Amino acid sequence: MEDDDWSPPSVLLTVDLVILTLREGRLCVLLVERGEDPFRGMQALPGGFLHHAGEEILDAAHRELSEETALTAGWVHLEQLAVYGDVGRDPRGRVVSVAHLAIAPGLPEPVAGTDAMDADWVPAEAVLSGEVKLAFDHYRIVTDGIERARKKLESTALATAFCGELFTIAELQQVYEAVWGTELDTRNFYRKVQAVDGFIVPAGSGRRSTGGRPARLYRAGPKTVLIPPLIRPVPPTAEESTAEEGA
């Protein structure tokens, strides 16, 4: 028998953004300082509630990208990351977040807006290590976002989203090293990139001076899936690292 007194629970919906870019060769994530309770004064991901019931979730993500940071979606790669809805994740009530991953090259200094007191690019390692504490469950969301980027660099052309329209293979290698957090052998990387047909294509006769001999310029190619994939190196275990240091 149905319960005539039943009514759906009140659930609020937000969008949160994991925005990644490279700054001075380091993978950085955009964080804002919360200007309102809860967690006033703590670092958090940019984001917020839907403006109204008719607002599309993707539109809300683009709006928050602009409002919280004064960044536009022009060159930004934006994709849905995951849905976070654990009970108790927000002290204001039952709040479900649809998180998005955003990536773009050379993003400018952010300008805080709406309910944020400040906005800044923070090295991803400072967040992953726990050095920088985040509000809500945003540490989990950042961790998931960075791991999504790391995995997609193996099998897709996502790395080019960190580059400008034209780039060198050395700059592309810098993306992989920054996101994966490991150094790569230059010759081996060059060989693997060139073996993936359609991943990157030469940009005519353009070359960029890098202090030595001019390097050829490339642009993103037509292929979005890498075959064969570029496999992320397995980091050494603690025992292997100790053995290498003592060698």
MDAnalysis code that builds the backbone (N, CA, C; Angstrom):
import MDAnalysis as mda
import numpy as np

u = mda.Universe.empty(741, n_residues=247, atom_resindex=np.repeat(np.arange(247), 3), trajectory=True)
u.add_TopologyAttr("name", ["N", "CA", "C"] * 247)
u.add_TopologyAttr("resid", np.arange(1, 248))
u.add_TopologyAttr("resname", ["MET", "GLU", "ASP", "ASP", "ASP", "TRP", "SER", "PRO", "PRO", "SER", "VAL", "LEU", "LEU", "THR", "VAL", "ASP", "LEU", "VAL", "ILE", "LEU", "THR", "LEU", "ARG", "GLU", "GLY", "ARG", "LEU", "CYS", "VAL", "LEU", "LEU", "VAL", "GLU", "ARG", "GLY", "GLU", "ASP", "PRO", "PHE", "ARG", "GLY", "MET", "GLN", "ALA", "LEU", "PRO", "GLY", "GLY", "PHE", "LEU", "HIS", "HIS", "ALA", "GLY", "GLU", "GLU", "ILE", "LEU", "ASP", "ALA", "ALA", "HIS", "ARG", "GLU", "LEU", "SER", "GLU", "GLU", "THR", "ALA", "LEU", "THR", "ALA", "GLY", "TRP", "VAL", "HIS", "LEU", "GLU", "GLN", "LEU", "ALA", "VAL", "TYR", "GLY", "ASP", "VAL", "GLY", "ARG", "ASP", "PRO", "ARG", "GLY", "ARG", "VAL", "VAL", "SER", "VAL", "ALA", "HIS", "LEU", "ALA", "ILE", "ALA", "PRO", "GLY", "LEU", "PRO", "GLU", "PRO", "VAL", "ALA", "GLY", "THR", "ASP", "ALA", "MET", "ASP", "ALA", "ASP", "TRP", "VAL", "PRO", "ALA", "GLU", "ALA", "VAL", "LEU", "SER", "GLY", "GLU", "VAL", "LYS", "LEU", "ALA", "PHE", "ASP", "HIS", "TYR", "ARG", "ILE", "VAL", "THR", "ASP", "GLY", "ILE", "GLU", "ARG", "ALA", "ARG", "LYS", "LYS", "LEU", "GLU", "SER", "THR", "ALA", "LEU", "ALA", "THR", "ALA", "PHE", "CYS", "GLY", "GLU", "LEU", "PHE", "THR", "ILE", "ALA", "GLU", "LEU", "GLN", "GLN", "VAL", "TYR", "GLU", "ALA", "VAL", "TRP", "GLY", "THR", "GLU", "LEU", "ASP", "THR", "ARG", "ASN", "PHE", "TYR", "ARG", "LYS", "VAL", "GLN", "ALA", "VAL", "ASP", "GLY", "PHE", "ILE", "VAL", "PRO", "ALA", "GLY", "SER", "GLY", "ARG", "ARG", "SER", "THR", "GLY", "GLY", "ARG", "PRO", "ALA", "ARG", "LEU", "TYR", "ARG", "ALA", "GLY", "PRO", "LYS", "THR", "VAL", "LEU", "ILE", "PRO", "PRO", "LEU", "ILE", "ARG", "PRO", "VAL", "PRO", "PRO", "THR", "ALA", "GLU", "GLU", "SER", "THR", "ALA", "GLU", "GLU", "GLY", "ALA"])
u.atoms.positions = np.array([
    [0.839, -1.198, 0.000],
    [0.000, 0.000, 0.000],
    [0.873, 1.247, 0.000],
    [0.568, 2.186, -0.885],
    [1.374, 3.377, -0.998],
    [1.131, 4.330, 0.174],
    [2.186, 5.036, 0.535],
    [2.089, 6.014, 1.610],
    [1.702, 7.362, 0.994],
    [0.458, 7.775, 1.256],
    [-0.021, 9.024, 0.656],
    [0.691, 10.246, 1.216],
    [1.359, 10.094, 2.371],
    [2.049, 11.228, 2.977],
    [3.480, 11.401, 2.469],
    [3.924, 10.460, 1.609],
    [5.319, 10.535, 1.135],
    [5.502, 11.701, 0.169],
    [6.640, 12.363, 0.260],
    [7.018, 13.413, -0.693],
    [8.513, 13.297, -0.930],
    [8.972, 13.662, -2.127],
    [10.400, 13.510, -2.415],
    [11.250, 14.372, -1.485],
    [12.443, 13.894, -1.105],
    [13.312, 14.667, -0.225],
    [13.841, 15.908, -0.926],
    [14.144, 16.915, -0.147],
    [14.694, 18.151, -0.693],
    [16.189, 17.975, -0.923],
    [16.602, 18.071, -2.179],
    [18.006, 17.909, -2.545],
    [18.435, 19.114, -3.375],
    [19.565, 19.715, -3.007],
    [20.108, 20.855, -3.737],
    [21.194, 20.372, -4.701],
    [21.359, 21.089, -5.817],
    [22.323, 20.693, -6.841],
    [23.332, 21.807, -7.069],
    [24.609, 21.433, -7.074],
    [25.681, 22.392, -7.354],
    [26.562, 21.872, -8.478],
    [27.398, 22.743, -9.011],
    [28.472, 22.338, -9.919],
    [29.789, 22.789, -9.298],
    [30.814, 21.949, -9.409],
    [32.162, 22.283, -8.959],
    [33.120, 22.062, -10.113],
    [34.167, 22.857, -10.158],
    [35.095, 22.838, -11.287],
    [36.514, 22.525, -10.835],
    [37.102, 21.480, -11.417],
    [38.531, 21.213, -11.255],
    [39.209, 21.795, -12.492],
    [39.804, 22.970, -12.345],
    [40.403, 23.676, -13.475],
    [41.916, 23.505, -13.401],
    [42.486, 22.882, -14.425],
    [43.914, 22.591, -14.455],
    [44.610, 23.356, -15.563],
    [45.828, 23.786, -15.293],
    [46.671, 24.409, -16.307],
    [48.117, 24.222, -15.895],
    [49.050, 24.536, -16.793],
    [50.469, 24.508, -16.469],
    [50.955, 25.933, -16.284],
    [51.674, 26.166, -15.183],
    [52.280, 27.458, -14.911],
    [53.723, 27.235, -14.505],
    [54.625, 27.786, -15.313],
    [56.061, 27.609, -15.096],
    [56.430, 26.129, -14.996],
    [55.805, 25.332, -15.844],
    [56.123, 23.918, -15.912],
    [55.514, 23.064, -14.828],
    [54.639, 23.628, -13.996],
    [54.022, 22.874, -12.909],
    [52.518, 22.757, -13.143],
    [51.969, 21.584, -12.825],
    [50.521, 21.402, -12.905],
    [49.883, 22.154, -11.748],
    [48.927, 23.023, -12.076],
    [48.267, 23.831, -11.047],
    [46.760, 23.684, -11.147],
    [46.108, 23.826, -10.001],
    [44.655, 23.765, -9.924],
    [44.145, 25.089, -9.373],
    [43.024, 25.546, -9.878],
    [42.464, 26.812, -9.425],
    [41.638, 26.608, -8.157],
    [41.964, 27.390, -7.125],
    [41.223, 27.346, -5.869],
    [40.747, 28.745, -5.512],
    [39.628, 28.810, -4.816],
    [39.108, 30.087, -4.344],
    [39.040, 30.054, -2.822],
    [39.145, 31.222, -2.218],
    [38.975, 31.340, -0.775],
    [37.530, 31.686, -0.498],
    [36.863, 30.819, 0.247],
    [35.436, 31.000, 0.481],
    [35.177, 32.251, 1.308],
    [34.193, 33.043, 0.845],
    [33.834, 34.274, 1.542],
    [32.599, 34.141, 2.398],
    [31.990, 32.949, 2.396],
    [30.771, 32.731, 3.168],
    [30.862, 31.409, 3.915],
    [30.051, 31.277, 4.964],
    [29.924, 29.997, 5.653],
    [29.104, 29.049, 4.791],
    [29.316, 27.726, 4.871],
    [30.285, 27.091, 5.760],
    [31.711, 27.145, 5.202],
    [32.673, 26.906, 6.060],
    [34.093, 26.871, 5.693],
    [34.598, 28.233, 5.211],
    [34.064, 29.308, 5.763],
    [34.525, 30.645, 5.408],
    [36.036, 30.752, 5.625],
    [36.734, 31.279, 4.642],
    [38.173, 31.466, 4.719],
    [38.990, 30.279, 4.255],
    [38.349, 29.118, 4.016],
    [39.082, 27.945, 3.549],
    [39.164, 27.926, 2.030],
    [40.138, 27.188, 1.529],
    [40.291, 27.015, 0.087],
    [39.270, 25.991, -0.402],
    [38.772, 26.218, -1.605],
    [37.778, 25.311, -2.179],
    [37.832, 25.419, -3.698],
    [37.164, 24.494, -4.343],
    [37.028, 24.572, -5.795],
    [36.009, 25.638, -6.163],
    [36.194, 26.314, -7.296],
    [35.149, 27.228, -7.749],
    [33.895, 26.452, -8.124],
    [32.746, 27.029, -7.833],
    [31.485, 26.364, -8.139],
    [30.336, 27.034, -7.419],
    [29.156, 26.448, -7.518],
    [28.000, 27.029, -6.859],
    [26.715, 26.329, -7.255],
    [25.623, 26.829, -6.707],
    [24.302, 26.253, -6.960],
    [23.783, 26.662, -8.341],
    [22.834, 25.888, -8.851],
    [22.119, 26.286, -10.058],
    [21.386, 27.598, -9.785],
    [21.301, 28.443, -10.805],
    [20.594, 29.715, -10.636],
    [19.090, 29.522, -10.540],
    [18.578, 28.573, -11.300],
    [17.138, 28.314, -11.310],
    [16.907, 26.900, -11.839],
    [15.705, 26.399, -11.673],
    [15.396, 25.015, -12.025],
    [15.557, 24.738, -13.508],
    [15.481, 25.767, -14.344],
    [15.583, 25.564, -15.779],
    [16.992, 25.661, -16.329],
    [17.982, 25.937, -15.471],
    [19.357, 26.076, -15.948],
    [19.976, 24.706, -16.215],
    [20.534, 24.525, -17.421],
    [21.203, 23.274, -17.739],
    [22.493, 23.169, -16.926],
    [22.872, 21.947, -16.569],
    [24.048, 21.748, -15.727],
    [25.313, 22.237, -16.430],
    [25.467, 21.936, -17.724],
    [26.651, 22.394, -18.453],
    [26.684, 23.915, -18.530],
    [25.518, 24.539, -18.710],
    [25.462, 26.000, -18.723],
    [25.889, 26.555, -17.365],
    [25.491, 25.876, -16.291],
    [25.884, 26.323, -14.957],
    [27.395, 26.217, -14.774],
    [27.990, 25.164, -15.324],
    [29.444, 25.007, -15.227],
    [30.155, 26.129, -15.967],
    [29.688, 26.464, -17.160],
    [30.286, 27.576, -17.910],
    [30.085, 28.894, -17.169],
    [28.917, 29.080, -16.581],
    [28.653, 30.324, -15.852],
    [29.581, 30.451, -14.650],
    [29.729, 29.368, -13.890],
    [30.606, 29.413, -12.732],
    [32.053, 29.647, -13.138],
    [32.447, 29.087, -14.263],
    [33.800, 29.295, -14.770],
    [34.080, 30.774, -14.959],
    [33.073, 31.487, -15.451],
    [33.222, 32.927, -15.685],
    [33.042, 33.741, -14.413],
    [31.999, 33.446, -13.635],
    [31.675, 34.255, -12.462],
    [32.709, 34.147, -11.352],
    [33.171, 32.928, -11.078],
    [34.073, 32.724, -9.951],
    [35.498, 33.162, -10.251],
    [35.885, 33.141, -11.515],
    [37.291, 33.352, -11.842],
    [37.523, 34.394, -12.926],
    [36.465, 34.900, -13.557],
    [36.573, 35.821, -14.687],
    [37.234, 35.161, -15.894],
    [37.248, 33.819, -15.941],
    [37.770, 33.096, -17.096],
    [36.615, 32.779, -18.035],
    [36.877, 32.783, -19.331],
    [35.856, 32.441, -20.312],
    [36.108, 31.043, -20.837],
    [35.111, 30.472, -21.457],
    [35.194, 29.087, -21.910],
    [35.814, 28.953, -23.289],
    [36.321, 30.037, -23.866],
    [36.820, 30.019, -25.228],
    [37.736, 28.849, -25.568],
    [38.886, 28.776, -24.869],
    [39.863, 27.728, -25.171],
    [39.832, 26.618, -24.134],
    [38.837, 26.598, -23.294],
    [38.811, 25.647, -22.189],
    [38.188, 24.319, -22.613],
    [38.908, 23.237, -22.352],
    [38.340, 21.893, -22.508],
    [37.521, 21.620, -21.262],
    [36.240, 21.318, -21.412],
    [35.353, 21.122, -20.269],
    [34.598, 19.816, -20.442],
    [34.662, 18.949, -19.425],
    [33.943, 17.683, -19.471],
    [33.434, 17.340, -18.077],
    [32.334, 16.604, -18.029],
    [31.798, 16.193, -16.735],
    [32.718, 15.146, -16.122],
    [33.024, 15.336, -14.849],
    [33.936, 14.440, -14.145],
    [33.187, 13.331, -13.422],
    [32.338, 13.687, -12.468],
    [31.608, 12.699, -11.676],
    [30.554, 13.412, -10.843],
    [29.685, 12.613, -10.229],
    [28.650, 13.142, -9.341],
    [29.001, 12.750, -7.917],
    [28.941, 13.720, -6.998],
    [29.286, 13.496, -5.597],
    [28.060, 13.822, -4.739],
    [27.561, 12.814, -4.025],
    [26.334, 13.025, -3.270],
    [26.288, 12.337, -1.925],
    [27.456, 12.099, -1.320],
    [27.467, 11.444, -0.017],
    [26.680, 12.261, 1.009],
    [25.949, 11.564, 1.856],
    [25.227, 12.228, 2.936],
    [26.242, 12.895, 3.871],
    [25.990, 14.158, 4.217],
    [26.875, 14.859, 5.132],
    [28.039, 15.574, 4.470],
    [28.126, 15.536, 3.142],
    [29.250, 16.198, 2.481],
    [29.147, 17.719, 2.576],
    [27.943, 18.221, 2.859],
    [27.727, 19.662, 2.974],
    [26.864, 19.916, 4.208],
    [27.342, 20.728, 5.172],
    [26.559, 20.955, 6.406],
    [25.268, 21.728, 6.176],
    [25.051, 22.274, 4.984],
    [23.825, 23.029, 4.721],
    [22.636, 22.133, 4.406],
    [22.887, 20.843, 4.218],
    [21.796, 19.928, 3.897],
    [22.248, 18.919, 2.871],
    [21.285, 18.236, 2.242],
    [21.618, 17.228, 1.228],
    [21.938, 17.956, -0.071],
    [23.224, 18.012, -0.407],
    [23.689, 18.730, -1.587],
    [24.451, 17.766, -2.479],
    [24.047, 17.674, -3.725],
    [24.716, 16.831, -4.716],
    [25.486, 17.738, -5.675],
    [26.740, 17.378, -5.923],
    [27.573, 18.171, -6.828],
    [27.871, 17.402, -8.100],
    [27.694, 18.074, -9.243],
    [28.121, 17.535, -10.532],
    [29.440, 18.228, -10.856],
    [30.541, 17.508, -10.660],
    [31.869, 18.105, -10.854],
    [32.287, 18.014, -12.313],
    [33.032, 19.025, -12.747],
    [33.535, 19.085, -14.113],
    [35.041, 19.283, -14.101],
    [35.706, 18.739, -15.115],
    [37.136, 18.921, -15.306],
    [37.334, 19.912, -16.440],
    [38.110, 20.961, -16.171],
    [38.386, 21.994, -17.177],
    [39.893, 22.116, -17.351],
    [40.340, 22.193, -18.606],
    [41.771, 22.277, -18.922],
    [41.969, 23.309, -20.017],
    [42.997, 24.138, -19.849],
    [43.318, 25.130, -20.874],
    [44.759, 25.566, -20.711],
    [45.390, 26.040, -21.785],
    [46.779, 26.499, -21.697],
    [46.865, 27.964, -21.305],
    [47.927, 28.303, -20.606],
    [48.253, 29.700, -20.335],
    [47.122, 30.513, -19.763],
    [46.376, 29.964, -18.827],
    [45.257, 30.711, -18.260],
    [45.776, 31.896, -17.450],
    [45.057, 33.010, -17.479],
    [45.525, 34.217, -16.799],
    [45.348, 34.137, -15.291],
    [45.855, 35.157, -14.602],
    [45.626, 35.242, -13.167],
    [44.129, 35.377, -12.924],
    [43.577, 34.565, -12.042],
    [42.128, 34.591, -11.815],
    [41.706, 35.802, -10.992],
    [40.467, 36.183, -11.149],
    [39.872, 37.260, -10.367],
    [38.670, 36.684, -9.644],
    [38.683, 36.742, -8.322],
    [37.588, 36.160, -7.546],
    [36.295, 36.920, -7.792],
    [35.178, 36.185, -7.754],
    [33.879, 36.821, -7.958],
    [32.836, 36.216, -7.051],
    [31.639, 36.729, -7.112],
    [30.475, 36.303, -6.316],
    [30.859, 36.081, -4.860],
    [30.801, 34.823, -4.368],
    [31.005, 34.576, -2.939],
    [32.443, 34.207, -2.586],
    [33.402, 34.406, -3.499],
    [34.800, 34.091, -3.222],
    [35.555, 35.359, -2.834],
    [36.432, 35.249, -1.799],
    [37.237, 36.385, -1.380],
    [38.519, 36.498, -2.192],
    [39.010, 35.379, -2.694],
    [40.255, 35.383, -3.444],
    [40.279, 34.149, -4.327],
    [41.109, 34.168, -5.354],
    [41.276, 33.033, -6.245],
    [42.739, 32.964, -6.650],
    [43.270, 31.750, -6.728],
    [44.693, 31.620, -7.012],
    [44.983, 30.257, -7.616],
    [46.070, 30.207, -8.412],
    [46.557, 28.939, -8.931],
    [47.453, 28.305, -7.881],
    [47.172, 27.069, -7.528],
    [47.914, 26.367, -6.491],
    [48.533, 25.113, -7.106],
    [49.831, 24.849, -6.863],
    [50.431, 23.622, -7.389],
    [49.623, 22.396, -6.981],
    [49.351, 21.545, -7.937],
    [48.529, 20.366, -7.666],
    [49.151, 19.495, -6.588],
    [50.468, 19.412, -6.547],
    [51.137, 18.563, -5.570],
    [50.876, 19.045, -4.152],
    [50.722, 20.369, -3.968],
    [50.442, 20.901, -2.632],
    [49.077, 20.452, -2.141],
    [48.148, 20.248, -3.076],
    [46.817, 19.765, -2.710],
    [46.844, 18.262, -2.472],
    [47.465, 17.516, -3.397],
    [47.498, 16.062, -3.287],
    [48.234, 15.597, -2.030],
    [49.258, 16.343, -1.626],
    [50.040, 15.967, -0.444],
    [49.335, 16.313, 0.861],
    [48.260, 17.097, 0.784],
    [47.554, 17.506, 1.986],
    [48.096, 18.780, 2.596],
    [49.121, 19.376, 1.956],
    [49.685, 20.631, 2.463],
    [48.635, 21.734, 2.464],
    [47.812, 21.764, 1.419],
    [46.709, 22.717, 1.325],
    [45.417, 21.987, 1.661],
    [44.712, 22.438, 2.674],
    [43.471, 21.811, 3.104],
    [42.286, 22.421, 2.352],
    [41.357, 21.578, 1.934],
    [40.205, 22.026, 1.158],
    [38.903, 21.808, 1.913],
    [37.921, 22.660, 1.630],
    [36.595, 22.554, 2.234],
    [35.802, 21.412, 1.594],
    [34.709, 21.057, 2.267],
    [33.797, 20.017, 1.788],
    [34.568, 18.718, 1.502],
    [34.220, 18.052, 0.392],
    [34.954, 16.865, -0.060],
    [35.790, 17.195, -1.290],
    [36.248, 18.440, -1.367],
    [36.923, 18.902, -2.569],
    [38.297, 18.257, -2.773],
    [38.911, 17.762, -1.692],
    [40.169, 17.021, -1.872],
    [39.906, 15.784, -2.729],
    [38.828, 15.081, -2.438],
    [38.475, 13.895, -3.219],
    [38.200, 14.265, -4.670],
    [37.503, 15.370, -4.887],
    [37.156, 15.774, -6.250],
    [38.411, 16.158, -7.026],
    [39.321, 16.919, -6.384],
    [40.579, 17.288, -7.047],
    [41.378, 16.035, -7.388],
    [41.475, 15.107, -6.441],
    [42.223, 13.865, -6.679],
    [41.642, 13.104, -7.859],
    [40.312, 13.007, -7.907],
    [39.663, 12.310, -9.022],
    [39.906, 13.034, -10.344],
    [39.870, 14.376, -10.318],
    [40.074, 15.152, -11.534],
    [41.477, 14.995, -12.093],
    [42.478, 15.034, -11.223],
    [43.858, 14.879, -11.680],
    [44.104, 13.469, -12.189],
    [43.544, 12.472, -11.498],
    [43.712, 11.105, -11.973],
    [43.010, 10.891, -13.313],
    [41.858, 11.538, -13.513],
    [41.190, 11.465, -14.823],
    [42.110, 12.024, -15.908],
    [42.729, 13.179, -15.632],
    [43.638, 13.781, -16.605],
    [44.835, 12.872, -16.874],
    [45.382, 12.277, -15.826],
    [46.547, 11.394, -15.994],
    [46.214, 10.199, -16.865],
    [45.063, 9.590, -16.632],
    [44.675, 8.419, -17.411],
    [44.379, 8.790, -18.861],
    [43.708, 9.921, -19.062],
    [43.332, 10.297, -20.422],
    [44.539, 10.717, -21.251],
    [45.627, 11.138, -20.598],
    [46.841, 11.458, -21.342],
    [47.423, 10.206, -21.993],
    [47.134, 9.041, -21.424],
    [47.648, 7.798, -21.982],
    [46.955, 7.429, -23.293],
    [45.648, 7.577, -23.333],
    [44.882, 7.011, -24.448],
    [44.184, 8.035, -25.329],
    [44.234, 9.318, -24.966],
    [43.580, 10.348, -25.774],
    [44.547, 11.502, -26.036],
    [44.110, 12.440, -26.854],
    [44.927, 13.606, -27.197],
    [44.723, 14.756, -26.219],
    [44.274, 14.476, -24.998],
    [43.981, 15.527, -24.024],
    [45.192, 16.407, -23.743],
    [46.403, 15.880, -23.872],
    [47.607, 16.669, -23.573],
    [47.665, 17.946, -24.391],
    [47.118, 17.915, -25.608],
    [47.169, 19.109, -26.453],
    [46.292, 20.227, -25.912],
    [45.334, 19.895, -25.020],
    [44.492, 20.927, -24.418],
    [45.290, 21.802, -23.461],
    [46.436, 21.301, -22.986],
    [47.306, 22.083, -22.116],
    [48.225, 23.000, -22.919],
    [48.277, 22.805, -24.239],
    [49.190, 23.561, -25.102],
    [48.443, 24.660, -25.841],
    [49.202, 25.626, -26.352],
    [48.615, 26.634, -27.215],
    [48.308, 26.036, -28.578],
    [47.888, 26.874, -29.497],
    [47.557, 26.375, -30.836],
    [48.761, 25.734, -31.497],
    [49.952, 26.335, -31.299],
    [51.194, 25.794, -31.833],
    [52.118, 25.452, -30.670],
    [52.817, 24.322, -30.777],
    [53.694, 23.896, -29.693],
    [54.793, 23.006, -30.250],
    [55.846, 22.842, -29.475],
    [56.927, 21.938, -29.835],
    [56.710, 20.606, -29.121],
    [57.424, 19.580, -29.581],
    [57.323, 18.288, -28.907],
    [57.893, 18.394, -27.499],
    [58.891, 19.246, -27.304],
    [59.446, 19.442, -25.964],
    [58.393, 20.028, -25.030],
    [57.565, 20.949, -25.538],
    [56.497, 21.523, -24.716],
    [55.418, 20.483, -24.425],
    [55.147, 19.615, -25.386],
    [54.183, 18.534, -25.163],
    [54.719, 17.558, -24.115],
    [56.007, 17.272, -24.175],
    [56.622, 16.401, -23.170],
    [56.513, 17.024, -21.781],
    [56.664, 18.345, -21.711],
    [56.542, 19.033, -20.421],
    [55.153, 18.836, -19.821],
    [54.130, 18.782, -20.677],
    [52.770, 18.534, -20.203],
    [52.688, 17.161, -19.545],
    [53.180, 16.140, -20.249],
    [53.134, 14.789, -19.709],
    [53.908, 14.692, -18.401],
    [55.065, 15.305, -18.340],
    [55.879, 15.231, -17.130],
    [55.195, 15.929, -15.959],
    [54.577, 17.077, -16.228],
    [53.917, 17.836, -15.160],
    [52.684, 17.111, -14.646],
    [51.869, 16.576, -15.558],
    [50.624, 15.913, -15.152],
    [50.917, 14.557, -14.513],
    [51.834, 13.797, -15.107],
    [52.169, 12.488, -14.550],
    [53.082, 12.589, -13.333],
    [53.778, 13.709, -13.187],
    [54.675, 13.884, -12.055],
    [55.934, 13.053, -12.146],
    [56.457, 12.861, -13.368],
    [57.671, 12.068, -13.554],
    [58.413, 12.543, -14.789],
    [59.737, 12.390, -14.783],
    [60.543, 12.760, -15.938],
    [60.487, 11.650, -16.981],
    [60.561, 12.058, -18.252],
    [60.500, 11.113, -19.357],
    [61.767, 11.226, -20.195],
    [62.154, 10.115, -20.782],
    [63.299, 10.127, -21.688],
    [62.907, 10.834, -22.983],
    [63.661, 11.863, -23.341],
    [63.287, 12.710, -24.473],
    [63.225, 11.937, -25.784],
    [64.230, 11.151, -26.072],
    [64.251, 10.411, -27.334],
    [63.122, 9.394, -27.401],
    [62.890, 8.708, -26.298],
    [61.830, 7.712, -26.257],
    [60.465, 8.367, -26.423],
    [60.270, 9.528, -25.780],
    [59.003, 10.242, -25.903],
    [58.781, 10.702, -27.343],
    [59.815, 11.266, -27.959],
    [59.707, 11.737, -29.349],
    [59.302, 10.577, -30.263],
    [59.941, 9.426, -30.056],
    [59.648, 8.272, -30.899],
    [58.200, 7.813, -30.729],
    [57.733, 7.760, -29.480],
    [56.374, 7.294, -29.222],
    [55.331, 8.255, -29.776],
    [55.568, 9.563, -29.626],
    [54.611, 10.545, -30.138],
    [54.514, 10.459, -31.655],
    [55.659, 10.336, -32.311],
    [55.666, 10.274, -33.768],
    [55.042, 8.978, -34.285],
    [55.002, 7.943, -33.437],
    [54.434, 6.665, -33.862],
    [52.910, 6.666, -33.844],
    [52.312, 7.666, -33.195],
    [50.848, 7.743, -33.124],
    [50.361, 8.618, -34.269],
    [49.874, 7.987, -35.301],
    [49.431, 8.706, -36.491],
    [48.249, 9.629, -36.183],
    [48.381, 10.923, -36.550],
    [47.292, 11.872, -36.386],
    [47.198, 12.511, -35.025],
    [48.120, 12.193, -34.099],
    [48.115, 12.803, -32.762],
    [48.489, 14.274, -32.872],
    [49.632, 14.550, -33.468],
    [50.050, 15.924, -33.743],
    [50.510, 15.988, -35.196],
    [50.401, 17.167, -35.785],
    [50.811, 17.343, -37.184],
    [51.697, 18.578, -37.281],
    [52.697, 18.557, -38.196],
    [53.582, 19.714, -38.351],
    [52.804, 20.958, -38.753],
    [53.189, 22.097, -38.205],
    [52.533, 23.368, -38.525],
    [53.320, 24.065, -39.630],
    [53.291, 23.498, -40.819],
    [54.008, 24.088, -41.939],
    [55.504, 24.092, -41.693],
    [56.140, 25.204, -42.009],
    [57.597, 25.326, -41.836],
    [57.949, 26.104, -40.577],
    [56.941, 26.348, -39.729],
    [57.180, 27.158, -38.544],
    [58.120, 26.488, -37.563],
    [58.992, 27.286, -36.966],
    [59.916, 26.799, -35.957],
    [60.014, 27.817, -34.833],
    [60.346, 27.329, -33.624],
    [60.456, 28.205, -32.468],
    [61.851, 28.077, -31.881],
    [62.475, 29.216, -31.626],
    [63.800, 29.202, -31.023],
    [63.674, 28.880, -29.544],
    [64.460, 27.888, -29.108],
    [64.425, 27.475, -27.700],
    [65.770, 27.681, -27.014],
    [66.589, 28.553, -27.567],
    [67.899, 28.790, -26.990],
    [68.975, 27.992, -27.701],
    [68.603, 26.884, -28.331],
    [69.519, 26.091, -29.123],
    [69.101, 26.156, -30.576],
    [69.074, 25.011, -31.231],
    [68.606, 24.991, -32.621],
    [67.083, 25.137, -32.624],
    [66.529, 25.845, -33.612],
    [65.077, 26.052, -33.668],
    [64.323, 24.725, -33.691],
    [63.235, 24.653, -32.932],
    [62.442, 23.426, -32.846],
    [61.201, 23.546, -33.720],
    [60.842, 22.453, -34.372],
    [59.677, 22.448, -35.249],
    [58.402, 22.613, -34.437],
    [57.462, 23.342, -35.012],
    [56.173, 23.573, -34.369],
    [55.130, 22.574, -34.872],
    [54.232, 22.196, -33.974],
    [53.153, 21.265, -34.298],
    [51.824, 21.853, -33.816],
    [50.751, 21.256, -34.276],
    [49.414, 21.569, -33.797],
    [48.683, 20.257, -33.541],
    [47.585, 20.313, -32.809],
    [46.813, 19.102, -32.534],
    [46.314, 18.496, -33.838],
    [46.442, 17.187, -33.960],
    [45.996, 16.494, -35.155],
    [44.536, 16.091, -35.073],
    [44.053, 15.360, -36.065],
    [42.628, 15.001, -36.109],
    [42.249, 13.856, -35.181],
    [43.218, 13.070, -34.728],
    [42.900, 11.895, -33.898],
    [42.741, 12.305, -32.438],
    [41.683, 11.827, -31.818],
    [41.460, 12.091, -30.396],
    [41.772, 10.873, -29.531],
    [41.878, 9.694, -30.169],
    [42.240, 8.463, -29.465],
    [43.624, 8.037, -29.928],
    [44.517, 7.748, -28.991],
    [45.898, 7.410, -29.315],
    [46.060, 5.904, -29.477],
    [46.472, 5.502, -30.674],
    [46.751, 4.097, -30.955],
    [48.108, 4.031, -31.660],
    [49.119, 3.460, -31.015],
    [49.129, 2.867, -29.670],
    [49.110, 3.952, -28.592],
    [48.664, 3.610, -27.386],
    [48.612, 4.594, -26.304],
    [50.008, 4.906, -25.759],
    [50.123, 6.039, -25.086],
    [51.349, 6.404, -24.393],
    [51.177, 6.000, -22.929],
    [51.813, 4.922, -22.534],
    [51.604, 4.356, -21.205],
    [52.395, 5.135, -20.150],
    [51.713, 5.473, -19.072],
    [52.357, 6.185, -17.966],
    [53.382, 5.285, -17.286],
    [54.597, 5.777, -17.063],
    [55.602, 4.957, -16.370],
    [55.140, 4.601, -14.968],
    [55.482, 3.398, -14.536],
    [55.153, 2.960, -13.180],
    [56.166, 3.581, -12.222],
    [55.693, 4.343, -11.220],
    [56.642, 4.957, -10.290],
    [57.379, 3.901, -9.489],
    [58.651, 4.153, -9.145],
    [59.410, 3.163, -8.377],
    [58.844, 3.001, -6.976],
    [58.960, 1.797, -6.438],
    [58.528, 1.553, -5.075],
    [59.502, 2.207, -4.105],
    [59.116, 2.296, -2.850],
    [59.991, 2.898, -1.842],
    [61.307, 2.134, -1.744],
    [61.250, 0.782, -1.876],
    [62.466, -0.019, -1.796],
    [63.374, 0.262, -2.980],
    [62.781, 0.402, -4.175],
    [63.581, 0.687, -5.381],
    [64.214, 2.057, -5.284],
    [63.469, 3.050, -4.777],
    [64.024, 4.393, -4.645],
    [65.186, 4.403, -3.666],
    [65.053, 3.662, -2.556],
    [66.131, 3.596, -1.560],
    [67.359, 2.931, -2.166],
    [67.137, 1.879, -2.958],
    [68.261, 1.183, -3.583],
    [68.993, 2.066, -4.576],
    [68.228, 2.871, -5.352],
    [68.846, 3.770, -6.319],
    [69.664, 4.854, -5.621],
    [69.144, 5.371, -4.495],
    [69.865, 6.403, -3.766],
    [71.159, 5.872, -3.167],
    [71.156, 4.574, -2.799],
    [72.353, 4.003, -2.180],
    [73.338, 3.464, -3.184],
    [72.947, 3.438, -4.483],
    [73.843, 2.901, -5.510],
    [75.006, 3.840, -5.772],
])
